[in-house]
């Protein structure tokens, strides 16, 4: 499954997902469309696009939150903190059998990060 996010600032979004979240660019049509995935994944997890600006909400993050699944949750969180990422809230779910933390991309969209089960 892949989620597509329409973005206003394509290059900045690609840079953030690649350099800050550490996703691998799988395919990039500069200025228009890019697919990315966590390292080691064979298929895309998220796509960034500029082809439908009318779909960009005036309120970022309304109605969707993609969740990236990582193998080593603690290492990922430590690495993101070292890169200066601000987390949206404290970790949740440990008492319910899962671990989840959220960050916001440069356009304000929430991105969840969870541990592989």
Secondary structure, 3 states (H helix, E strand, C coil): CCEEEECCCHHHHHHHHHHHCCCEEEEEECCCEEEEECCCCCCCCEEEECCCHHHCCCCCCCCCCEEEEECCHHHHHHHHHHCCCCECCCCECHHHCCCEEEEECCCCCEEEEEECC
